[in-house]
Amino acid sequence: MTEPPFPTVEAFATALDDAGYLADRDTVVVGWLAGALGRPLLIEGPPGVGKTELAKAVARARGCALLRLQCYEGLDESKALYEWEYGKQLLYTQLVRDALADTVAGAADLSEAVDRVAAHDAAFFHERFLVERPLLAALRSETPVVLLVDEVDRGDPELEAMLLEVLSDYTVSVPELGTLEARSRPYVVLTSNATRELTEALRRRCLHLVLDFPDAARELKIVRRQVPEASEALAKHLVAFVQSVRGGELRKTPSVAETLDWARALVLLGARTLDPELVRQTLGVLLKHADDAKRVSPEISRHLATGR
């Protein structure tokens, strides 16, 4: 068990709040336990509920760097772990060609010359030529960082296998160098939009947290915190409208980020409250698909009525 970065759950809650993240109690407890136990934190939930923002807030709360690995189909070791800087190796080869000539001088045949050069492989496969990608960089950092593996469900199953190896004992095997051990243990956050089922092996190694859209009270607090210029009436009405819209069948449910964008847009327009025409004019800030806008537009007055 690692030393907790925050001595108590309450201290972690205060640090997250100071970092600008309004978390519910479940999120605070599981987030604190992940740091105290040194276990990765797997956060699942629909897009736009604050999964990535939580990782950023933890980094701010801990006062450390955030390293982010954005997952996608086809992501391989050269983008996630490391790769060799072949151009730099070639340049060094050119610079030391005289030394190489001395090395192979007098060799009886090509085979012996190759053996002599091979004896100096370590000079060319050295950490100076190793390009660290997010996973390796997080392990090799001299000070602990927050490692965000974002949208892990978008990656291939091979990516999960790679993560299992790294997160099991926080080491990376580099064939040319051997096993590289972590200089510090990162706080690891994995996020998933649940577009595919993750393996049980990965789940077993993580603490699990499910985030959903906030209720009206917490979303109102978020708007007040992030858009303090919005009048109280405007904040209450737009949050009530968003909450009502989320209850319908939409192609893309409005995220908290889109609620905040809408609030800022309305403030720029000088709005103090909502009316049907203003909502209709600005609906494209909140809803990002034409089908959703067509579905909501005839119901604007009804959605507005929920906040009155």
Backbone bond lengths (Angstrom), bond angles and torsions (degrees), N, CA, C in turn:
res aa  C-N    CA-C-N  psi(-1)  N-CA   C-N-CA  omega(-1)  CA-C   N-CA-C  phi
1 M - - - 1.460 - - 1.521 109.34 -
2 T 1.327 116.79 133.52 1.455 121.06 -178.65 1.518 110.44 -87.79
3 E 1.328 115.35 162.01 1.453 121.10 177.48 1.526 109.51 -69.20
4 P 1.343 117.74 123.97 1.465 119.11 -178.48 1.521 111.01 -62.48
5 P 1.346 118.00 134.69 1.456 119.97 177.42 1.522 111.74 -67.57
6 F 1.337 116.74 -23.28 1.455 122.44 174.82 1.526 107.49 -125.44
7 P 1.326 118.27 131.51 1.469 119.62 -173.01 1.516 114.52 -66.89
8 T 1.340 117.94 -28.08 1.460 120.60 -177.70 1.524 110.40 -137.48
9 V 1.322 114.87 164.01 1.461 120.64 174.89 1.522 110.14 -60.67
10 E 1.325 116.20 -39.44 1.463 120.22 -178.87 1.524 111.13 -64.03
11 A 1.326 116.99 -37.83 1.463 120.17 178.60 1.526 110.54 -65.18
12 F 1.333 116.20 -38.24 1.462 120.31 177.99 1.524 110.68 -67.53
13 A 1.339 116.99 -40.81 1.462 121.35 178.39 1.523 110.57 -60.67
14 T 1.325 116.14 -43.03 1.467 120.41 179.09 1.523 110.96 -64.64
15 A 1.340 116.40 -41.13 1.465 120.39 -179.35 1.528 111.24 -65.13
16 L 1.341 117.19 -40.76 1.462 120.07 177.32 1.527 110.79 -64.48
17 D 1.317 116.31 -41.64 1.461 119.93 179.10 1.523 110.52 -62.86
18 D 1.342 116.27 -42.94 1.463 120.46 177.69 1.531 111.33 -64.19
19 A 1.349 116.40 -27.71 1.466 120.95 178.67 1.523 112.18 -83.18
20 G 1.341 116.84 1.35 1.455 120.72 175.33 1.516 115.05 90.39
21 Y 1.336 117.49 16.26 1.470 120.45 -178.90 1.523 109.11 -115.12
22 L 1.329 116.54 118.59 1.460 122.05 178.85 1.524 108.91 -91.40
23 A 1.307 116.02 100.63 1.465 121.43 -175.05 1.522 110.52 -104.33
24 D 1.338 116.21 146.88 1.462 119.02 172.81 1.526 108.87 -79.58
25 R 1.316 115.58 172.31 1.469 120.38 -172.95 1.523 111.42 -63.09
26 D 1.335 118.49 -41.55 1.461 120.81 -179.19 1.529 110.95 -59.68
27 T 1.315 116.36 -42.88 1.462 120.94 -179.81 1.516 110.78 -63.50
28 V 1.328 116.39 -42.93 1.465 120.69 -179.80 1.529 110.64 -62.63
29 V 1.325 116.95 -46.01 1.469 120.51 -176.56 1.523 111.21 -64.08
30 V 1.345 116.62 -49.41 1.467 119.43 -178.05 1.525 110.53 -67.35
31 G 1.328 117.44 -38.45 1.459 120.39 177.94 1.508 112.10 -63.23
32 W 1.326 116.50 -39.52 1.470 120.03 178.07 1.528 111.04 -67.59
33 L 1.328 116.27 -42.29 1.467 119.75 179.70 1.526 111.67 -62.26
34 A 1.342 117.47 -36.93 1.465 120.26 178.25 1.522 110.51 -58.82
35 G 1.331 116.90 -42.29 1.458 119.80 177.84 1.511 112.73 -70.99
36 A 1.335 116.85 -40.27 1.459 120.87 -177.71 1.526 112.25 -68.74
37 L 1.333 116.50 -36.78 1.467 121.03 -178.12 1.524 112.53 -90.76
38 G 1.335 117.14 -11.07 1.459 119.89 -177.47 1.513 112.41 68.46
39 R 1.340 116.82 33.72 1.464 121.41 -177.90 1.527 109.78 -109.50
40 P 1.334 117.85 147.52 1.461 120.16 174.35 1.529 110.54 -63.39
41 L 1.321 115.67 150.17 1.458 121.66 178.78 1.519 108.76 -111.96
42 L 1.331 117.05 116.80 1.460 122.83 177.57 1.522 108.42 -97.37
43 I 1.338 116.77 118.09 1.463 122.03 -179.31 1.517 108.83 -111.45
44 E 1.320 116.10 122.15 1.459 121.15 178.46 1.516 110.21 -115.86
45 G 1.327 115.58 151.70 1.451 120.61 178.31 1.511 110.51 158.97
46 P 1.326 117.23 168.68 1.466 120.42 -178.96 1.521 111.63 -66.50
47 P 1.320 117.62 160.11 1.468 120.16 178.75 1.534 111.11 -60.37
48 G 1.326 114.81 142.11 1.456 119.87 172.83 1.513 116.24 86.93
49 V 1.345 118.27 15.82 1.467 119.67 -179.93 1.523 112.65 -100.19
50 G 1.341 117.56 0.58 1.461 119.82 175.34 1.511 115.47 104.12
51 K 1.334 118.18 19.61 1.470 120.26 -178.96 1.535 110.58 -66.39
52 T 1.322 115.62 -52.16 1.467 119.79 179.74 1.519 110.61 -65.62
53 E 1.326 117.34 -38.56 1.460 121.01 -179.50 1.524 111.36 -63.62
54 L 1.335 117.32 -31.61 1.459 119.90 177.63 1.524 110.29 -63.67
55 A 1.327 116.96 -43.99 1.465 119.83 178.10 1.526 110.79 -61.07
56 K 1.325 117.01 -42.28 1.460 120.50 178.67 1.523 111.04 -64.06
57 A 1.332 116.10 -38.54 1.461 119.83 179.84 1.524 111.53 -67.87
58 V 1.340 116.50 -37.73 1.469 119.70 177.03 1.534 110.04 -61.68
59 A 1.337 116.27 -41.31 1.466 119.61 178.10 1.527 110.59 -62.41
60 R 1.327 117.00 -43.73 1.468 119.49 177.94 1.523 110.67 -64.40
61 A 1.325 116.81 -41.50 1.460 120.70 -178.76 1.525 111.37 -64.13
62 R 1.313 116.41 -38.12 1.468 120.64 179.71 1.520 112.69 -83.81
63 G 1.337 116.51 -10.63 1.460 119.98 -178.90 1.515 112.67 67.34
64 C 1.328 117.37 38.82 1.459 121.30 -177.39 1.527 110.45 -130.48
65 A 1.317 115.15 172.05 1.469 120.97 -179.14 1.525 110.72 -75.45
66 L 1.326 114.92 153.89 1.458 122.02 173.65 1.520 108.29 -111.56
67 L 1.339 117.07 122.85 1.459 122.08 174.04 1.522 107.56 -109.08
68 R 1.330 115.65 127.61 1.464 120.26 -172.57 1.521 111.39 -118.17
69 L 1.319 115.23 128.92 1.463 122.13 172.05 1.523 107.28 -110.53
70 Q 1.326 116.71 107.76 1.460 121.46 177.71 1.530 108.71 -85.17
71 C 1.316 116.41 118.72 1.465 120.35 -174.58 1.529 110.98 -87.08
72 Y 1.314 115.20 149.32 1.459 122.58 176.35 1.517 108.10 -160.13
73 E 1.319 116.32 164.28 1.461 121.08 -179.23 1.529 109.83 -63.20
74 G 1.322 116.30 129.23 1.462 120.80 179.35 1.510 114.00 94.80
75 L 1.340 118.41 -1.44 1.466 120.89 177.86 1.527 109.58 -61.38
76 D 1.346 116.66 127.63 1.461 120.07 -176.73 1.524 110.73 -123.50
77 E 1.332 115.16 -176.80 1.462 120.70 -175.79 1.520 112.63 -59.10
78 S 1.328 117.40 -36.69 1.462 120.19 -176.15 1.522 111.92 -64.51
79 K 1.333 118.15 -22.72 1.468 121.84 177.70 1.517 112.44 -101.43
80 A 1.329 116.94 -23.75 1.460 120.37 -176.44 1.521 112.92 -99.44
81 L 1.341 117.33 -39.16 1.459 121.06 -174.48 1.528 112.51 -106.76
82 Y 1.330 115.76 -68.61 1.464 119.66 -175.98 1.515 109.63 -165.67
83 E 1.321 115.52 165.97 1.454 121.61 167.57 1.519 108.07 -151.42
84 W 1.326 116.15 161.40 1.454 121.14 178.10 1.525 109.43 -88.02
85 E 1.322 115.19 139.91 1.461 120.88 179.95 1.531 108.20 -86.97
86 Y 1.343 114.99 83.03 1.453 120.83 -171.83 1.525 112.37 -63.32
87 G 1.303 117.22 -34.69 1.459 119.25 178.63 1.516 111.75 -62.29
88 K 1.317 116.79 -40.82 1.466 120.94 178.91 1.528 110.06 -69.15
89 Q 1.334 116.87 -39.33 1.463 119.64 176.82 1.530 110.76 -60.42
90 L 1.339 116.49 -42.93 1.459 120.71 179.79 1.525 110.73 -64.04
91 L 1.336 116.49 -40.84 1.462 119.78 178.72 1.524 110.71 -61.36
92 Y 1.328 116.32 -44.92 1.467 119.49 178.79 1.531 110.79 -62.44
93 T 1.337 115.79 -36.93 1.465 119.21 178.53 1.525 110.82 -60.87
94 Q 1.321 115.92 -41.29 1.463 120.25 178.67 1.528 111.08 -66.25
95 L 1.337 115.93 -38.51 1.461 119.79 -177.16 1.536 112.13 -69.62
96 V 1.334 116.74 -29.06 1.473 119.56 -176.79 1.530 111.31 -108.75
97 R 1.342 116.48 22.88 1.468 118.31 -176.64 1.524 112.53 -61.72
98 D 1.345 117.79 -30.13 1.471 119.00 178.18 1.524 110.58 -66.26
99 A 1.338 115.45 -39.79 1.465 119.10 177.95 1.521 110.85 -65.68
100 L 1.347 116.13 -36.35 1.456 119.88 177.64 1.526 110.97 -66.21
101 A 1.322 115.10 -37.85 1.469 118.67 178.24 1.522 110.63 -62.57
102 D 1.343 116.98 -40.88 1.461 120.41 177.43 1.520 111.26 -64.36
103 T 1.357 115.35 -35.11 1.465 120.05 -178.13 1.530 111.81 -63.96
104 V 1.334 115.95 -40.81 1.464 119.18 -175.67 1.527 112.26 -93.66
105 A 1.329 116.95 -3.03 1.471 119.23 -179.16 1.521 110.53 -61.08
106 G 1.298 116.32 134.23 1.458 121.47 177.50 1.501 114.88 82.13
107 A 1.352 117.26 3.22 1.465 119.65 178.20 1.523 109.57 -64.44
108 A 1.334 116.47 139.46 1.457 121.05 -176.21 1.520 112.03 -69.14
109 D 1.321 118.05 -32.84 1.465 121.33 -179.58 1.533 108.77 -156.87
110 L 1.327 115.98 -179.77 1.467 121.86 -177.63 1.523 111.25 -62.85
111 S 1.313 116.44 -38.68 1.457 120.09 -178.65 1.520 111.13 -60.94
112 E 1.336 116.23 -43.43 1.466 119.45 179.21 1.530 110.94 -66.93
113 A 1.337 117.12 -37.26 1.460 120.68 178.90 1.521 110.91 -62.65
114 V 1.358 115.44 -43.32 1.461 119.73 179.00 1.524 110.65 -63.88
115 D 1.334 116.74 -40.22 1.469 119.97 179.33 1.527 110.80 -62.11
116 R 1.333 116.24 -38.70 1.464 119.19 -179.96 1.537 111.16 -65.99
117 V 1.323 115.94 -42.20 1.470 119.25 178.62 1.526 110.54 -66.31
118 A 1.338 116.10 -40.78 1.468 120.75 -178.74 1.517 111.68 -61.74
119 A 1.323 116.79 -28.04 1.462 120.22 179.18 1.522 112.10 -64.60
120 H 1.342 115.51 -15.65 1.472 120.06 -178.99 1.529 111.67 -109.77
121 D 1.340 116.75 23.17 1.469 120.63 179.44 1.520 112.14 -55.02
122 A 1.337 116.43 -38.52 1.460 120.53 -175.10 1.518 111.81 -59.37
123 A 1.341 117.00 -27.07 1.459 119.83 -179.71 1.521 111.33 -69.13
124 F 1.328 116.65 -29.24 1.462 120.56 -177.01 1.527 112.26 -99.12
125 F 1.332 117.98 -26.11 1.459 121.08 174.23 1.523 107.94 -104.20
126 H 1.316 114.09 73.90 1.454 123.81 -175.62 1.526 107.17 -121.76
127 E 1.339 116.85 158.51 1.462 120.00 -178.74 1.524 112.53 -59.56
128 R 1.340 116.92 -20.44 1.473 118.41 178.75 1.532 111.64 -65.80
129 F 1.339 116.11 -21.19 1.465 120.06 179.84 1.529 112.54 -101.69
130 L 1.328 116.80 2.48 1.457 121.13 -175.55 1.533 110.14 -90.16
131 V 1.330 116.82 123.45 1.465 121.96 177.10 1.528 107.92 -95.15
132 E 1.312 116.40 113.37 1.460 121.00 -177.56 1.526 110.70 -81.11
133 R 1.318 115.77 125.41 1.449 121.99 172.08 1.531 108.40 -93.68
134 P 1.346 119.49 176.01 1.467 120.04 -168.85 1.529 116.14 -52.39
135 L 1.339 119.04 -43.48 1.462 119.72 -177.33 1.518 111.53 -63.05
136 L 1.324 117.45 -49.21 1.459 120.51 -179.49 1.521 110.88 -69.77
137 A 1.321 117.51 -38.93 1.462 120.62 179.92 1.525 110.99 -60.68
138 A 1.336 116.75 -37.72 1.461 120.10 179.42 1.527 111.22 -65.75
139 L 1.330 116.28 -39.15 1.463 119.97 -179.96 1.529 112.18 -72.96
140 R 1.316 116.62 -33.23 1.464 120.53 -174.49 1.524 113.09 -92.44
141 S 1.315 117.05 0.71 1.462 119.85 177.04 1.524 109.83 -65.94
142 E 1.330 115.61 137.72 1.460 119.96 179.96 1.524 111.44 -68.25
143 T 1.321 117.62 -27.41 1.461 122.18 177.81 1.520 108.83 -119.61
144 P 1.326 118.68 147.99 1.469 120.82 -177.77 1.526 112.05 -59.77
145 V 1.318 115.39 141.46 1.461 122.25 177.86 1.527 108.55 -124.72
146 V 1.319 115.60 170.88 1.468 121.08 169.27 1.521 107.11 -97.95
147 L 1.320 116.19 121.90 1.463 122.29 177.91 1.524 108.67 -101.56
148 L 1.319 116.35 116.41 1.459 121.85 178.60 1.524 109.69 -103.95
149 V 1.325 116.76 115.43 1.465 122.61 174.02 1.526 105.34 -101.53
150 D 1.325 115.40 95.64 1.460 121.22 -167.70 1.526 111.85 -89.42
151 E 1.328 115.45 133.32 1.467 123.45 178.27 1.526 111.00 55.25
152 V 1.322 115.22 55.27 1.462 120.58 -178.14 1.518 111.41 -61.88
153 D 1.333 117.71 -24.94 1.459 120.72 -179.73 1.521 112.47 -69.66
154 R 1.337 118.09 -14.42 1.468 120.73 177.92 1.527 111.41 -82.80
155 G 1.322 117.63 -14.95 1.456 121.38 179.77 1.521 111.98 -81.41
156 D 1.323 114.87 172.04 1.458 120.89 178.45 1.537 110.39 -81.63
157 P 1.340 117.39 161.47 1.468 119.67 175.16 1.530 112.51 -56.37
158 E 1.337 116.52 -29.55 1.474 119.40 178.18 1.526 111.15 -62.52
159 L 1.331 116.86 -31.21 1.459 120.05 177.44 1.525 110.46 -65.47
160 E 1.323 116.30 -40.52 1.462 119.42 177.52 1.523 111.33 -61.90
161 A 1.325 116.77 -39.89 1.462 120.14 177.60 1.529 110.46 -61.49
162 M 1.328 116.60 -40.27 1.458 121.18 177.91 1.530 110.21 -63.80
163 L 1.335 116.32 -42.91 1.460 120.31 179.68 1.527 111.24 -64.47
164 L 1.324 116.63 -38.61 1.467 120.04 178.92 1.514 110.92 -59.25
165 E 1.330 116.02 -42.76 1.465 120.12 -179.71 1.520 110.87 -64.50
166 V 1.330 115.95 -42.82 1.459 120.03 -177.18 1.526 111.13 -71.04
167 L 1.336 117.29 -43.14 1.454 121.18 -173.22 1.524 113.58 -83.33
168 S 1.329 117.81 -11.60 1.468 119.91 179.60 1.520 111.33 -68.40
169 D 1.321 116.22 -49.59 1.470 119.10 -178.70 1.523 112.71 -132.81
170 Y 1.338 116.14 11.75 1.462 121.90 177.03 1.533 111.69 54.47
171 T 1.319 114.27 50.32 1.458 122.24 173.55 1.519 108.75 -135.04
172 V 1.323 115.30 159.81 1.465 121.49 176.78 1.520 108.23 -131.21
173 S 1.318 116.47 131.64 1.466 120.90 178.35 1.520 109.36 -94.62
174 V 1.320 115.55 120.10 1.457 122.44 175.46 1.521 106.19 -113.51
175 P 1.333 118.87 111.50 1.469 120.62 -173.09 1.526 114.18 -49.60
176 E 1.332 116.53 -40.10 1.469 119.53 -175.97 1.529 112.69 -78.03
177 L 1.345 117.02 -18.77 1.469 120.00 -175.37 1.518 113.59 -117.88
178 G 1.321 116.90 -16.82 1.452 119.71 -175.24 1.525 110.86 97.43
179 T 1.305 116.43 -154.51 1.460 122.19 -177.66 1.516 110.24 -92.03
180 L 1.324 115.67 124.66 1.460 121.39 177.03 1.519 108.03 -100.71
181 E 1.317 116.83 118.99 1.452 121.43 -178.70 1.524 110.79 -91.17
182 A 1.323 114.82 155.70 1.459 120.16 -179.45 1.522 110.48 -67.24
183 R 1.323 115.90 134.28 1.462 120.73 172.67 1.523 110.42 -80.09
184 S 1.320 115.70 -28.22 1.461 122.12 175.67 1.525 107.31 -150.14
185 R 1.312 116.57 152.75 1.466 119.58 -178.78 1.523 109.24 -93.98
186 P 1.319 117.86 120.79 1.464 120.49 -179.50 1.525 111.92 -76.76
187 Y 1.313 115.17 158.48 1.459 122.16 168.45 1.527 105.33 -86.06
188 V 1.321 117.00 112.25 1.458 121.29 -171.23 1.524 110.43 -101.74
189 V 1.331 115.40 128.29 1.467 122.16 174.81 1.518 108.21 -121.51
190 L 1.342 116.49 124.54 1.455 121.91 173.45 1.524 107.46 -111.22
191 T 1.317 117.27 133.08 1.465 120.00 177.33 1.523 109.81 -114.36
192 S 1.331 114.74 150.83 1.465 120.55 179.62 1.523 108.92 -146.67
193 N 1.342 115.45 135.59 1.460 121.38 173.87 1.527 111.60 -92.30
194 A 1.344 115.54 7.49 1.472 121.82 177.60 1.520 112.72 61.19
195 T 1.356 116.59 37.25 1.461 119.09 175.29 1.519 111.27 -77.20
196 R 1.316 116.93 -19.44 1.458 121.87 171.65 1.518 107.90 -149.39
197 E 1.321 116.10 161.35 1.450 121.10 -178.21 1.527 110.33 -78.30
198 L 1.310 116.65 131.19 1.464 121.27 177.17 1.525 109.04 -82.70
199 T 1.330 115.94 157.60 1.454 120.22 -177.80 1.525 110.93 -70.19
200 E 1.317 115.50 151.17 1.462 120.41 178.01 1.521 110.84 -64.86
201 A 1.333 116.89 -32.31 1.462 120.37 -179.38 1.524 110.78 -61.78
202 L 1.334 116.66 -41.34 1.463 119.63 178.54 1.524 110.66 -69.66
203 R 1.312 116.54 -41.79 1.460 119.86 179.90 1.529 111.59 -60.32
204 R 1.337 116.76 -39.11 1.468 120.07 -177.75 1.513 112.45 -61.15
205 R 1.322 116.90 -30.21 1.465 120.34 -176.69 1.526 112.89 -84.25
206 C 1.330 117.09 -4.63 1.461 120.57 -173.42 1.525 111.69 -118.16
207 L 1.303 115.08 153.76 1.457 120.28 162.11 1.525 106.82 -83.02
208 H 1.323 116.58 147.51 1.462 120.38 -170.27 1.519 110.56 -114.78
209 L 1.335 115.38 136.26 1.457 121.34 177.40 1.521 108.45 -138.69
210 V 1.318 116.34 132.87 1.467 121.93 176.10 1.523 107.94 -108.34
211 L 1.331 115.95 124.01 1.456 121.38 175.43 1.523 108.85 -109.55
212 D 1.306 115.61 136.24 1.462 120.78 175.93 1.523 107.98 -125.57
213 F 1.317 116.70 176.67 1.451 119.54 177.68 1.527 109.33 -61.24
214 P 1.326 117.61 141.63 1.467 119.64 -178.03 1.516 111.68 -69.35
215 D 1.330 115.40 155.28 1.458 118.01 173.14 1.528 108.94 -72.67
216 A 1.334 115.96 175.09 1.462 120.33 -173.69 1.525 112.18 -61.22
217 A 1.318 116.86 -39.80 1.470 119.97 -176.78 1.524 110.99 -64.00
218 R 1.342 116.47 -44.80 1.466 118.54 -178.13 1.523 111.14 -73.57
219 E 1.332 117.85 -36.21 1.460 119.30 178.16 1.532 110.39 -65.32
220 L 1.323 116.79 -35.62 1.468 120.05 177.09 1.525 110.08 -64.55
221 K 1.334 117.22 -40.20 1.465 120.24 176.82 1.528 110.81 -62.04
222 I 1.336 115.96 -39.39 1.461 120.06 179.88 1.526 110.45 -64.22
223 V 1.328 116.49 -44.11 1.466 120.21 179.41 1.520 110.22 -63.55
224 R 1.320 116.45 -43.85 1.472 119.32 178.39 1.521 111.26 -60.10
225 R 1.327 116.33 -39.57 1.469 120.73 -178.47 1.527 110.96 -70.55
226 Q 1.335 117.13 -46.58 1.458 121.27 -171.43 1.531 113.34 -86.97
227 V 1.326 117.34 -26.46 1.477 120.89 -179.24 1.535 108.05 -129.38
228 P 1.318 117.86 68.03 1.463 120.22 -176.14 1.530 113.39 -64.89
229 E 1.355 116.82 -17.01 1.464 119.44 -179.67 1.522 111.99 -72.39
230 A 1.309 117.43 -19.14 1.467 120.65 -179.19 1.525 110.22 -69.35
231 S 1.326 116.77 135.89 1.459 120.24 177.29 1.522 109.63 -65.08
232 E 1.324 116.03 158.20 1.456 119.96 -179.81 1.524 110.84 -61.12
233 A 1.331 116.35 -41.13 1.465 119.47 -179.82 1.524 111.00 -64.15
234 L 1.338 116.46 -43.37 1.462 120.10 179.98 1.518 110.58 -62.94
235 A 1.332 116.97 -45.58 1.461 120.54 -178.82 1.521 111.11 -60.05
236 K 1.327 116.76 -45.05 1.467 120.36 -179.34 1.532 111.54 -64.90
237 H 1.330 115.95 -43.01 1.459 119.24 -176.50 1.523 111.92 -68.78
238 L 1.331 117.14 -42.38 1.467 117.96 -177.56 1.525 111.61 -70.66
239 V 1.333 117.03 -35.79 1.465 119.55 177.30 1.529 109.96 -65.38
240 A 1.330 116.87 -43.21 1.463 120.12 178.20 1.527 110.83 -62.23
241 F 1.334 116.76 -39.31 1.458 120.70 178.39 1.529 110.43 -63.92
242 V 1.322 116.76 -47.52 1.473 120.68 -179.66 1.525 110.67 -61.33
243 Q 1.325 116.31 -43.72 1.464 119.59 179.66 1.527 110.82 -61.06
244 S 1.317 117.13 -39.10 1.456 121.01 179.03 1.521 111.35 -67.78
245 V 1.337 116.59 -42.58 1.464 121.15 179.89 1.523 110.70 -63.49
246 R 1.323 117.34 -38.38 1.471 120.66 -179.62 1.523 111.83 -62.83
247 G 1.297 117.09 -21.88 1.458 119.29 179.87 1.517 113.52 -75.71
248 G 1.326 117.98 -8.92 1.455 121.24 179.52 1.513 112.78 -92.82
249 E 1.323 115.70 177.56 1.461 121.46 178.76 1.522 108.92 -90.54
250 L 1.321 115.77 107.91 1.450 121.87 -177.34 1.523 110.01 -123.37
251 R 1.318 114.87 153.47 1.460 119.91 175.54 1.527 109.76 -68.06
252 K 1.334 116.38 -40.36 1.461 121.45 175.55 1.522 109.23 -136.73
253 T 1.317 116.27 115.06 1.450 121.18 178.75 1.524 110.21 -70.02
254 P 1.328 118.72 134.24 1.474 120.28 -179.83 1.526 111.51 -59.09
255 S 1.310 115.75 133.16 1.455 121.19 179.45 1.523 110.31 -87.10
256 V 1.320 116.02 170.75 1.463 120.68 175.91 1.525 109.69 -62.90
257 A 1.328 116.64 -37.73 1.468 120.12 178.50 1.528 110.60 -60.68
258 E 1.333 116.84 -37.01 1.464 120.07 179.49 1.529 111.51 -73.88
259 T 1.325 116.56 -31.27 1.468 119.36 172.16 1.520 110.14 -60.71
260 L 1.335 116.43 -44.30 1.465 120.81 -179.19 1.531 110.98 -67.40
261 D 1.337 116.48 -40.20 1.471 119.44 176.95 1.526 110.66 -60.17
262 W 1.328 115.39 -42.06 1.464 120.08 -179.50 1.529 110.68 -65.07
263 A 1.332 115.74 -42.43 1.462 119.80 178.54 1.526 110.92 -60.55
264 R 1.327 116.86 -43.72 1.470 120.34 -179.82 1.530 110.15 -65.58
265 A 1.335 116.89 -39.88 1.467 120.40 179.31 1.526 110.62 -63.19
266 L 1.311 116.52 -42.38 1.461 120.03 -179.61 1.530 111.32 -66.33
267 V 1.324 116.05 -37.52 1.472 119.65 176.62 1.527 110.07 -62.69
268 L 1.328 117.03 -42.09 1.470 120.61 178.97 1.528 111.29 -62.31
269 L 1.324 116.60 -31.33 1.465 121.07 179.14 1.529 112.25 -82.74
270 G 1.337 116.01 -0.04 1.459 120.00 178.44 1.506 114.68 77.66
271 A 1.335 117.42 18.36 1.460 121.05 -178.00 1.523 110.72 -72.28
272 R 1.330 115.93 139.13 1.462 121.64 174.54 1.526 110.94 -108.92
273 T 1.329 115.68 -18.60 1.451 122.30 176.12 1.526 107.62 -156.39
274 L 1.320 116.99 -176.48 1.463 121.00 -177.65 1.526 111.24 -107.25
275 D 1.318 115.15 145.79 1.459 120.88 169.83 1.529 106.94 -139.33
276 P 1.330 117.81 160.68 1.469 120.62 -173.90 1.523 113.74 -55.46
277 E 1.328 118.85 -41.50 1.456 120.49 -177.62 1.515 111.55 -67.26
278 L 1.323 117.42 -41.10 1.467 120.94 178.44 1.529 110.52 -64.21
279 V 1.315 116.83 -41.15 1.471 120.08 177.49 1.522 110.30 -61.73
280 R 1.323 116.55 -44.45 1.466 120.91 -178.30 1.542 110.33 -61.66
281 Q 1.331 116.64 -41.21 1.461 120.86 -178.16 1.529 112.74 -68.19
282 T 1.320 116.74 -29.34 1.477 120.41 -173.50 1.523 113.03 -111.57
283 L 1.318 117.66 9.42 1.463 120.34 -174.98 1.527 111.94 -61.76
284 G 1.340 116.54 -26.46 1.466 119.70 179.89 1.514 113.76 -67.17
285 V 1.335 117.39 -16.22 1.467 120.20 175.26 1.519 109.92 -74.75
286 L 1.331 115.72 -34.31 1.466 120.72 -175.88 1.517 112.98 -90.24
287 L 1.324 116.91 -41.17 1.460 121.93 -176.94 1.519 110.00 -110.44
288 K 1.314 117.37 131.67 1.463 121.55 -170.71 1.524 114.20 -107.63
289 H 1.330 117.56 7.27 1.461 121.04 177.02 1.522 109.64 -129.02
290 A 1.320 116.56 137.73 1.461 121.43 -178.22 1.530 111.50 -59.60
291 D 1.327 116.79 -37.97 1.464 120.11 179.86 1.522 111.05 -61.17
292 D 1.336 116.42 -40.70 1.461 120.04 179.34 1.521 110.96 -66.28
293 A 1.336 116.09 -42.32 1.469 119.64 179.03 1.529 110.72 -62.05
294 K 1.331 116.95 -41.65 1.463 120.59 179.08 1.523 110.95 -64.49
295 R 1.314 116.10 -34.26 1.465 119.96 -178.77 1.533 111.07 -73.37
296 V 1.318 116.32 -36.40 1.466 120.23 -175.21 1.526 112.32 -84.84
297 S 1.324 117.61 -34.60 1.476 121.16 -173.24 1.524 114.06 -51.41
298 P 1.328 119.41 -47.18 1.474 118.38 -179.34 1.532 113.28 -66.89
299 E 1.350 116.37 -15.62 1.455 120.86 -175.48 1.526 112.46 -106.57
300 I 1.336 117.88 13.34 1.469 120.26 -175.42 1.524 111.78 -57.76
301 S 1.309 116.54 -46.53 1.474 119.65 -177.64 1.535 111.11 -62.11
302 R 1.318 115.66 -39.52 1.478 118.86 178.85 1.513 110.88 -65.59
303 H 1.339 117.54 -43.80 1.459 120.06 178.86 1.521 110.99 -64.06
304 L 1.327 117.07 -38.47 1.467 120.63 178.55 1.521 111.17 -64.52
305 A 1.304 116.21 -34.14 1.471 119.95 -176.91 1.520 112.22 -64.46
306 T 1.341 116.43 -24.70 1.473 119.14 -179.18 1.513 112.04 -67.92
307 G 1.352 116.90 -21.10 1.459 119.54 -177.66 1.508 113.55 -100.22
308 R 1.300 116.99 3.80 1.477 119.64 -178.07 1.530 111.25 -90.70
